[in-house]
Amino acid sequence: NGGSLTVLNSTFANNRGPSGQPIGGTILNYQGLTVVNSTFFDGGGIGSVSSFGTNAAWNNVFSGAAGAGFNCGTSTGTVTGGGNVSNDGTCAGIRNVADLKLGFFGDHGGWVSTVPLHPSSPAVGAGDPGHCPATDARGVARPGGCDAGSYQSDGTTQTLLASDRNPAPFGAPVTFTVSVSHPDVVPSGSVSLAGPPGSARSVVLHAYGRASFLGADPGVG
């Protein structure tokens, strides 16, 4: 773009710059660029976002593909802003976290495709409320806290505990399965289970946000 450009609540995914182009894998702007609550996902082409002049970046997610270049151009004028996160160190003054814990680009409600945030993503609550639009790209309200990027996470998961025997014979081993679900991403991490002394445990979630364990010789049927 040859003039000034404002980008708001937008998602850019899987973009690559032309072969031999040193900058601008997703956006190449020559006058001044303002980007607010937008997500740049799996991009590359050496400099996913490059702009000359006076630029402002508020509450954005910059997540370039591994080995595909770098997230921000290196000769892009001055940049003001805050509330941004990036997965490499090329965006000056922006918080860098190698694993941004993002979901997959696709239909997650609303009229446009987006990239969801895992509940433990560093983008959750990272945005500056003073520069946060009232809704995200899908039209979902951003009440109170502001997430970086075009997707606002509700941060909730549902945890279910089931057994293969219910009721179980007294003293018989029981296999328990913990299932954690989220509307847009596959949960990961661990779940802590409370119980009587000696029975509390922590289980690590595997595929599809599930984990199973054996409860040997339970004290009640």
Backbone as a ProteinNet text record, in pm:
[ID]
protein_1_A
[PRIMARY]
NGGSLTVLNSTFANNRGPSGQPIGGTILNYQGLTVVNSTFFDGGGIGSVSSFGTNAAWNNVFSGAAGAGFNCGTSTGTVTGGGNVSNDGTCAGIRNVADLKLGFFGDHGGWVSTVPLHPSSPAVGAGDPGHCPATDARGVARPGGCDAGSYQSDGTTQTLLASDRNPAPFGAPVTFTVSVSHPDVVPSGSVSLAGPPGSARSVVLHAYGRASFLGADPGVG
[TERTIARY]
84.2	0	88.8	53.6	137.3	102.7	-16.6	-56.4	-61.5	-140.3	-156.7	-260.6	-250.7	-337.8	-372.6	-501	-546.6	-607.4	-562.6	-611.2	-669.1	-794.1	-863.3	-933.8	-914	-985.9	-976.6	-858	-838.9	-748.3	-765.7	-683.8	-618	-485.2	-408.8	-342.2	-364.6	-312	-244.8	-131.2	-62.1	-19	22.5	69.3	220.5	265.7	407.7	437	550.8	591.1	649.3	650.7	709.4	855.8	900.5	1040.1	1132.3	1229.5	1325.2	1285.7	1160.1	1118	1167.9	1243.8	1307.2	1214.5	1100.1	1011	866.5	776.8	633.9	570.6	586.6	522.9	371.1	315.4	170.1	129.6	193.9	164.4	294.2	295.3	405.2	344.4	375	311.8	419.3	395.1	500.8	480.5	362.9	340.2	326.9	233	210.8	106	127.5	41	-7.9	-139.1	-197.5	-265.5	-221.9	-278.8	-329.4	-457.1	-519.8	-590.5	-562.9	-628.9	-642.2	-529.6	-526.6	-429.6	-450.2	-369	-299.8	-167.6	-86.8	-36.1	-89.3	-70.4	-1.8	104.6	171.1	217.3	260.2	306.4	456.2	505.5	648.5	683.7	786.9	828.2	919.7	984.7	1080	1010.5	967.9	901	752.4	679.2	535.3	468.3	511.1	457.6	573.2	569.9	674.3	608	645	587.2	686.5	693.7	781.3	701.8	770.1	703	671.1	563.6	520.8	409.7	432.6	340.8	293.2	175.3	121	69.4	103.7	58.7	4.5	-123.9	-188.1	-256.8	-221.6	-296	-298.9	-184.6	-178.7	-103.3	-130.4	-58.4	20.7	152.9	240.5	298.7	250.7	294.3	337.7	466	518.6	546.8	546.3	577.8	726.3	759.8	899.6	979.4	1090.1	1178.7	1128.1	1018	958.1	997.7	1088.3	1127.7	1119.6	1074.9	1059.3	931.4	883	751	746.1	849.4	847.7	969.8	950.6	1061.4	1161.9	1285.5	1391.2	1416.9	1359.4	1380.5	1245	1164.8	1024.4	987.3	1081.5	1047.4	1023.8	939.7	912.3	782.2	776.3	657.9	620	494	440	329.8	291.9	183.7	212.5	136.6	151.1	49.7	59.8	-34.6	-14	104.1	131.4	212.7	200.8	284.4	334.8	455.3	518.6	592.1	609.3	682.1	825.6	873.8	1017.3	1063.4	1189.2	1242	1257.9	1185.8	1211	1121	1020.3	931.1	978.3	1038.8	1099.2	997.1	1033.2	948.5	826.3	817.4	701.2	740.2	654.6	678.8	696.1	802.3	833.3	811.7	727.7	702.6	707.1	795.6	815.5	688.1	613.4	489.8	371.8	299.2	185.7	58.1	63.9	-50.6	-176.3	-167.7	-278.7	-344.4	-471.2	-541.1	-516.6	-609.7	-595.2	-687.4	-640.8	-719.5	-842.2	-960.6	-1081.7	-1206.6	-1317.1	-1447.1	-1465	-1462	-1482.5	-1596.2	-1696	-1811.5	-1798.2	-1910.5	-1907.8	-1900.3	-1873.5	-1875.4	-1739.1	-1633.4	-1499.2	-1422	-1320.7	-1233.3	-1136.5	-1103.3	-1015.2	-919.3	-826.8	-733	-760.2	-811.9	-847.4	-726.5	-748.9	-644.8	-668.9	-561.6	-568.7	-589	-664.5	-684.8	-555.8	-444.9	-318.3	-229.2	-284.1	-205.1	-160.3	-36.5	8.8	-66	-142	-221.5	-346.9	-390.7	-511.1	-485.1	-564.1	-550.9	-432.6	-361.3	-239.9	-268.5	-388	-418.4	-433.3	-414.4	-432.8	-580.1	-656.3	-799.4	-829.6	-736.7	-760	-760.8	-712.7	-710.5	-781.1	-875	-940.8	-1080.3	-1112.8	-1249	-1348.7	-1475.4	-1578.3	-1602.9	-1578.3	-1599.6	-1477.7	-1470.7	-1363.2	-1410.4	-1332.2	-1364.3	-1495.9	-1538.3	-1662.1	-1783.3	-1759.8	-1868.6	-1888.3	-1795.7	-1803	-1752	-1827.2	-1791.1	-1657.8	-1587.2	-1462.1	-1488.5	-1553.5	-1589.1	-1470.2	-1442.1	-1334	-1197.7	-1139.1	-1007.2	-1005.7	-892.5	-877.5	-768.1	-801.8	-702.4	-634.2	-507.6	-438.8	-490.6	-493.8	-538.7	-684.6	-731.2	-866.9	-970.1	-925.5	-1014.8	-1014.7	-1132.8	-1146.5	-1188.4	-1105.2	-1132.9	-1217.9	-1312.8	-1387.2	-1312.1	-1204.6	-1115	-1173.8	-1287.1	-1350.8	-1329.9	-1317	-1312.7	-1411.6	-1450.7	-1539.3	-1463.6	-1462.5	-1390.3	-1489.4	-1479.1	-1566	-1480.4	-1530	-1463.6	-1560.2	-1518.4	-1603.4	-1527.5	-1600.9	-1539.9	-1596.4	-1519.9	-1567.9	-1662.9	-1672.2	-1766.6	-1840.3	-1970.7	-2048.7	-2188.9	-2215	-2123.1	-2017.6	-1912.7	-1805	-1814.1	-1785.9	-1782.7	-1678.4	-1707.4	-1615.7	-1477.6	-1375.1	-1237.8	-1191.6	-1280.3	-1241.4	-1172.2	-1072.3	-1006.8	-1102	-1089.8	-1175.2	-1085.9	-1113.6	-1041.3	-1120.3	-1054.3	-1116.7	-1060.6	-1146	-1104.6	-1142.4	-1042.4	-1064.6	-1070.3	-1174.8	-1189.2	-1207.5	-1122.4	-1131.1	-1162.6	-1264.4	-1304.9	-1310.4	-1288.5	-1295.2	-1361.2	-1443.1	-1515	-1427.9	-1303.2	-1224.3	-1084.9	-1030.1	-894.1	-892.8	-787.7	-769.5	-688	-746.3	-672	-550.5	-450.2	-329.4	-289.2	-187.3	-142.1	-181.2	-220.5	-254.4	-376.5	-437.5	-553.5	-522	-545.7	-523.3	-654.8	-652	-771.3	-753.2	-846.4	-840.4	-907.9	-873.9	-933.5	-880.2	-918.8	-868.4	-716.4	-653.6	-507.1	-457.5	-358.5	-300.3	-368.6	-483.5	-555.3	-549.4	-508.9	-499.4	-389.9	-412	-311.9	-326.5	-224.9	-225.3	-203.7	-287.4	-277.6	-250.5	-166.1	-129	-224	-279.4	-371	-293.9	-352.7	-292.8	-380.8	-392.4	-469.1	-614.5	-668.7	-808.3	-841.4	-740.8	-765.7	-811.9	-762.2	-805.5	-687.5	-719.3	-620.5	-695.5	-639.5	-700.1	-602.5	-656.2	-571.9	-651.1	-579.3	-640.9	-653.5	-774.6	-798.2	-809.2	-697.4	-695.5	-753	-832.8	-884.9	-951.4	-1054.9	-1123.2	-1191.5	-1202.3	-1256	-1407	-1476.2	-1621.2	-1663.8	-1779.3	-1830.7	-1907.1
-118.4	0	124.7	222.6	339.8	452.5	448.6	554.2	503.9	573.2	527.6	415.8	331.2	213.8	186	156.6	115.6	-24.1	-114.1	-252.2	-277.7	-324.6	-343.9	-478.8	-555.8	-681.6	-772.2	-790	-869.3	-988.5	-1093.5	-1214.2	-1242.3	-1260.1	-1294.1	-1428.4	-1524.7	-1659.2	-1714	-1778.8	-1855.5	-1770.2	-1646.5	-1559.3	-1570.9	-1559.1	-1561	-1450.6	-1384	-1282.3	-1344.3	-1270.1	-1320.7	-1355.9	-1451.7	-1493.6	-1376.7	-1353.6	-1246.6	-1113.4	-1101.3	-976.2	-974.4	-873.2	-876.7	-846	-781.8	-741.1	-756.2	-752.7	-746.3	-877.4	-982.5	-1109.1	-1103.3	-1019.1	-1001.7	-859.3	-761.4	-620.6	-547.1	-472.7	-382.3	-245.4	-150.2	-19.3	88.5	199	297.4	430.9	457.1	587.9	580	507.9	494.3	387.5	303.4	187.9	185.8	167.1	146.4	10.7	-77.1	-211.8	-232.8	-269	-284.1	-419.8	-495.4	-622.4	-710.4	-736.7	-824.4	-938.8	-1047.7	-1167.9	-1199.9	-1218.4	-1258.6	-1399.2	-1498.4	-1638.7	-1715.9	-1788.1	-1880.2	-1809.9	-1685.4	-1611.1	-1623.8	-1558.4	-1562.7	-1473	-1506.5	-1426.2	-1313.3	-1324	-1225.7	-1094	-1079.7	-957.8	-965.2	-1036.2	-1050.4	-914	-820.5	-684.4	-586.7	-504.5	-404.4	-274.3	-165.4	-36.2	73.8	173.6	288	405.1	502.7	618.2	598.3	661.8	652.9	550.1	449	335.9	314.8	254.4	221.8	78.7	3	-136.4	-157.9	-188.2	-210	-346.5	-427.4	-549.8	-652.3	-676.9	-770	-898.1	-1003.3	-1130	-1150.2	-1165.1	-1191.2	-1331.4	-1426.1	-1564.9	-1618.9	-1603	-1649.5	-1798.3	-1858.1	-1999.9	-2022.6	-2135	-2167.2	-2172.8	-2100.5	-2103	-2028.3	-1951.7	-1886.1	-1740.2	-1691.5	-1552	-1490.8	-1366	-1303.3	-1220.3	-1189.4	-1128.6	-982.2	-905.8	-762.2	-723.2	-630.1	-580.1	-507.1	-502.4	-444.7	-296.8	-241.8	-99.4	-34.4	-28.3	8.6	140.2	229.7	358	346.6	434.9	436.6	362.1	298	222.3	259.2	295.7	316	213.3	193.7	101.2	18.6	-90.4	-178.3	-290.4	-384.8	-496.2	-600.6	-602.5	-696.3	-815.6	-929.8	-1046.3	-1101.8	-1158.1	-1212.3	-1340	-1430.1	-1553.9	-1551.6	-1434	-1421.5	-1285.9	-1253.5	-1131.4	-1017	-1017.8	-917.9	-795.5	-798.1	-682.4	-598.9	-485.8	-403.6	-360.2	-378.8	-334.5	-420.2	-535.4	-622.9	-745.6	-786.6	-904.4	-1027.8	-1101.1	-1219	-1346.5	-1438	-1568.2	-1672.8	-1771.2	-1868.1	-1945.6	-1987.4	-2062.8	-1976.5	-1925.9	-1838.4	-1915.8	-2047.5	-2134.3	-2092.1	-2102.6	-2068	-2194.2	-2181.7	-2290.3	-2285.1	-2338.8	-2344.6	-2244.5	-2188.6	-2094.9	-2166.1	-2108.8	-2171.9	-2104.1	-2175.1	-2124.6	-2146.3	-2037.5	-2043.5	-1950.4	-1942.2	-1857.8	-1724.2	-1658	-1528.4	-1542.8	-1430.2	-1424.5	-1447.3	-1446.1	-1456.8	-1567.2	-1620.5	-1720.4	-1651.2	-1718.7	-1661.4	-1767.4	-1725.9	-1816.2	-1806.5	-1912.3	-1905.3	-1907.7	-1868.3	-1866.1	-1978.4	-2053.1	-2148.2	-2068.9	-2123.8	-2048.6	-2002.6	-2074.1	-2034.1	-1953.6	-1908.2	-1829.3	-1697.7	-1656.3	-1526.3	-1409.1	-1433.9	-1327.4	-1296.1	-1390	-1369	-1259	-1154.8	-1042.9	-952.7	-975.4	-896.8	-760.4	-740.3	-617.1	-495.6	-378.2	-251.3	-212	-211.7	-180.6	-44.3	49.6	182.4	187.8	83.1	78.8	-45.8	-97.7	-223.5	-197.7	-249.6	-234.4	-309.8	-273.2	-330.9	-478.7	-522.6	-662.7	-715.1	-848.4	-906.7	-921.7	-991.6	-1003	-1076.7	-1159.8	-1236.5	-1162.3	-1046.5	-974.9	-1011.8	-1092.1	-1130.1	-1014.9	-982	-868.7	-893.3	-785.9	-789.7	-721.9	-792	-728.1	-721.8	-604.3	-591.7	-615.2	-733.5	-764.9	-773	-738.5	-735.9	-832.8	-930.3	-1021.8	-960	-992	-950.2	-1033	-972.3	-1042.6	-1018.6	-1084.3	-1062.4	-1152.1	-1242.2	-1337.2	-1312.1	-1296.5	-1279.2	-1412	-1465.6	-1593.9	-1576.1	-1669.6	-1664.2	-1735.8	-1808.2	-1867.3	-1981.8	-2036.1	-2140.6	-2278.1	-2377.7	-2517.1	-2596.3	-2712.6	-2802.3	-2929.8	-2971.1	-3090.6	-3195.8	-3317	-3427.7	-3543.4	-3613.9	-3731.8	-3849.6	-3954.1	-4072	-4197.3	-4302.8	-4429.4	-4542.3	-4652	-4764.5	-4854.5	-4832.1	-4907.2	-4809.5	-4810.2	-4719.7	-4778.6	-4838.4	-4849.1	-4956.6	-4952	-5050.6	-5145.3	-5273.8	-5367	-5322.3	-5347.2	-5306.1	-5366.2	-5282.5	-5327.8	-5351.4	-5337.2	-5363.7	-5241.7	-5264.7	-5150.9	-5081	-4951.1	-4870.5	-4781.4	-4779.1	-4688.7	-4559.1	-4448.7	-4317.4	-4245.8	-4168.2	-4087.8	-3942.1	-3855.5	-3711.4	-3653.8	-3577.7	-3513.4	-3363.9	-3287.1	-3141.6	-3089.8	-3008.7	-2959.1	-2806.7	-2753.1	-2609.2	-2594	-2490.9	-2481.3	-2469.8	-2421.2	-2392.6	-2453.6	-2494.8	-2549.2	-2680.2	-2761.5	-2884.1	-2852.2	-2866.8	-2833.9	-2923.2	-2869.8	-2944.9	-2908.5	-2978	-2951.3	-3063.6	-3031.6	-3133.8	-3092.1	-3190.7	-3168.2	-3222.8	-3144.3	-3188.4	-3235.7	-3354	-3414.1	-3422.6	-3365.3	-3367.6	-3493.7	-3535.3	-3652	-3674.1	-3786.5	-3817.7	-3829.7	-3823.9	-3835.7	-3958.5	-3936.9	-4045.9	-4073.2	-4009.9	-4036.9	-3921.6	-3802.7	-3688.8	-3714.9	-3666	-3687.1	-3580.3	-3574.3	-3485.4	-3570.1	-3552.7	-3632.1	-3540.2	-3586.3	-3509.3	-3543.3	-3439.3	-3460.1	-3502.6	-3595.9	-3643	-3600.8	-3683.9	-3648.2	-3617.6	-3519.1	-3478.5	-3430.1	-3386.1	-3331.9	-3434.4	-3558.6	-3665.6	-3731.1	-3794.7	-3874.5	-3980	-4100.7	-4208.9	-4257.2	-4304.2	-4359.2	-4464.3	-4552.2	-4661	-4624.3	-4634.5	-4614.1	-4749.8	-4801.6	-4938.5	-4945.1	-5050.9	-5084.6	-4963.2	-4904.9	-4793.3	-4838.1	-4748.3	-4782.1	-4793.2	-4745.4	-4755.4	-4813.5	-4873.8	-4931.6	-4832
0	0	0	-84.3	-97.2	-3.7	60.3	151.1	294.2	377.6	515.3	519.4	621.8	629.4	774.9	801.6	933.4	923.7	1010.7	1014.2	1152.6	1158.9	1286.5	1288.6	1397	1415.9	1293.3	1242.4	1120.2	1148.1	1066.6	1078.4	945.1	947.4	827.9	853.2	766.6	789.8	665.1	686.8	582.5	463.1	489.3	382.1	364.4	241.6	208.9	109.3	126.1	31.3	-94.8	-205.8	-330.6	-312.5	-387.3	-381	-414.9	-329.2	-352	-292.8	-245.1	-182.4	-38.7	0.6	132.1	248.5	223.8	332	288.3	387.1	356.4	317.9	398.2	366.5	371.2	459.2	467.1	435.9	499.7	474.1	445.3	335.8	302.8	279	367.9	364.4	365.2	291.6	272.6	343.7	400.6	462.3	613.1	661.2	804.7	826.4	925.6	947.2	1091.7	1109.8	1242	1241.9	1331.1	1339.9	1482	1494.7	1625.2	1634.2	1739.3	1768.4	1645	1582	1465.8	1490	1416.9	1431.9	1301	1308.6	1193.5	1223.7	1152.9	1188.8	1077.9	1115	1023.8	896.4	909.7	793.4	775.2	671.8	645.6	529.2	456.8	344	383.6	498.7	549.3	580.6	703.1	744.6	719.9	803.7	784.5	777.6	860.7	858.7	846.2	742.2	720.1	679.9	748.9	715.7	748	661.8	681.1	736.7	791.9	847.1	994.3	1040.7	1180.4	1192	1275.5	1283.4	1426.6	1440	1571.3	1569.5	1672.6	1684.1	1824.8	1832.7	1961.9	1964.7	2064.5	2097.6	1984.4	1924	1812.2	1848	1771.7	1782.3	1653.8	1667.1	1553.3	1571.4	1491.5	1505.6	1369.8	1339.8	1212.9	1214	1095.8	1082.7	1105.4	1166.1	1193.7	1064.7	1060.4	945.5	823.9	840.4	724	710.3	791.6	785.3	923.1	931.2	1062.4	1063.5	1183.2	1197.3	1157.5	1186.9	1159.8	1078.5	984	904.7	992.6	949	1032.6	1005.4	901	869.4	847.7	954.9	938.5	1004.6	1022.4	1081.2	1230.3	1283.1	1426.5	1456.1	1573.6	1612.7	1755.5	1776.1	1910.3	1932.7	2058.5	2086.9	2209.5	2225.5	2339.3	2332.7	2427.2	2432.8	2325.4	2261	2152.9	2202.6	2133.2	2160.7	2027.8	2031.2	1911.5	1948.3	1850.2	1879.9	1829.5	1790.5	1765.4	1818.2	1805.2	1864.5	1768	1654.2	1550.2	1559.7	1646.9	1660.1	1778.8	1751.8	1856.3	1960.9	2087.7	2196.3	2222.6	2157.5	2172.3	2253	2344.1	2427.8	2340	2366.2	2286.1	2367.5	2315.4	2377.6	2266.9	2280.6	2173.1	2140.4	2242.3	2220.9	2263	2165	2193.8	2223.8	2213.2	2246.2	2171.3	2039.9	1952.5	1897.6	1860.5	1793.6	1643.5	1567.1	1422.4	1354.3	1244.7	1165.2	1108.9	1130.8	1080.1	1133.1	1121.6	1162.7	1312.5	1387.6	1531.6	1572.8	1484.9	1509.5	1439.1	1419.4	1352.2	1201	1135.4	989.5	926.6	1004.6	948.7	1019.6	953.7	1015.1	1110	1218.9	1320.1	1371.9	1456.8	1523.5	1673.5	1736.3	1878.4	1969.5	2093.2	2195.1	2295.3	2327.2	2437	2566.6	2663.4	2788.2	2855.9	2832.8	2893.8	2799.4	2687.6	2592.3	2655.5	2630	2680.2	2618.9	2512.6	2451.8	2531.7	2616.1	2696.7	2800.1	2793.7	2887.1	2861.2	2750.4	2723.7	2663.3	2610	2539.3	2629.7	2571.7	2641.1	2629.5	2740.9	2733.2	2671.8	2683.8	2630.1	2478.8	2413.8	2267.1	2215.5	2292.1	2258.4	2202.3	2085.6	2033.9	2121	2110.7	2197.1	2169.3	2046.9	2010.2	1936	1921.6	1840.8	1696.9	1614.6	1472.2	1448	1543.7	1529.1	1581.8	1643.6	1706.9	1851.9	1908.7	2049.5	2135.1	2240.1	2325.7	2395.9	2418.2	2494.8	2630.3	2723.4	2850.7	2945.7	2995.3	3093.4	3031.4	3054.4	3001.9	2850.8	2792.3	2646.7	2605.2	2521.2	2467.7	2346.7	2326.8	2205	2088.7	1969.9	1850.6	1819	1713.6	1663.7	1730.3	1818.9	1885.2	2034.6	2093.1	2237.8	2299	2387.5	2449.4	2573.7	2594.9	2720.5	2831.7	2793.8	2892.2	2972.7	2930.4	3009.6	2948.7	3033.6	2991.8	3076	3026.4	3100.5	3131.2	3257.6	3300.5	3349.2	3293.9	3332.2	3382.2	3483.8	3538.9	3529.6	3459.2	3440.5	3481.5	3515.5	3553.9	3469.1	3454.7	3374.2	3453.3	3582.8	3666.2	3756.5	3748.1	3832	3852.6	3970.6	4084.8	4063.7	4143	4135.5	4255.3	4235	4348.3	4450.7	4577.5	4682.8	4659.8	4663	4649.7	4507.8	4408.2	4269	4209.1	4121.5	4056.4	3959.4	3950.7	3863.9	3778.4	3648.6	3558.9	3544	3576.9	3565.6	3441.7	3376.2	3261.7	3286.2	3275.5	3286.7	3145.9	3116.5	2985.4	3005.2	2938.9	2945.8	2805.9	2793.1	2661.1	2659.4	2541.3	2515.6	2379.4	2357.2	2230	2106.2	2119.8	2000.4	1996.5	2109.3	2110.9	2188.9	2166.4	2242.3	2366.9	2486.3	2608.6	2626.7	2692.9	2726	2868	2919.3	3054.7	3147.8	3268.6	3366.8	3447.3	3511.6	3596.7	3735.4	3839	3976.5	4036.1	4095.7	4154.3	4304.9	4378.2	4524	4576.4	4698.7	4759.2	4898.5	4961.4	5095.2	5094.3	5210.8	5217.8	5143.4	5056	4979.5	4847.4	4821.6	4697.1	4597.8	4642.7	4551.2	4448.5	4326.3	4221.7	4114.5	4030.3	3915	3790.1	3690	3567.4	3449.6	3357.5	3239.5	3125.1	3063.2	2951.5	2827.3	2753.2	2629.1	2511.3	2409.4	2290.3	2325.2	2256.7	2271.5	2412.3	2488.2	2620.6	2721	2708.6	2797.9	2868.8	2981.8	3055.4	3134.7	3142.2	3219.8	3324.8	3437.2	3542.4	3618.3	3686.5	3760	3907.1	3959.4	4101	4167	4215.5	4267.4	4407	4430.5	4563.4	4630.5	4567.5	4630.5	4759.5	4854.3	4985.5	4988.2	4883	4880.2	4747.1	4741.3	4618.5	4536.9
[MASK]
+++++++++++++++++++++++++++++++++++++++++++++++++++++++++++++++++++++++++++++++++++++++++++++++++++++++++++++++++++++++++++++++++++++++++++++++++++++++++++++++++++++++++++++++++++++++++++++++++++++++++++++++++++++++++++++

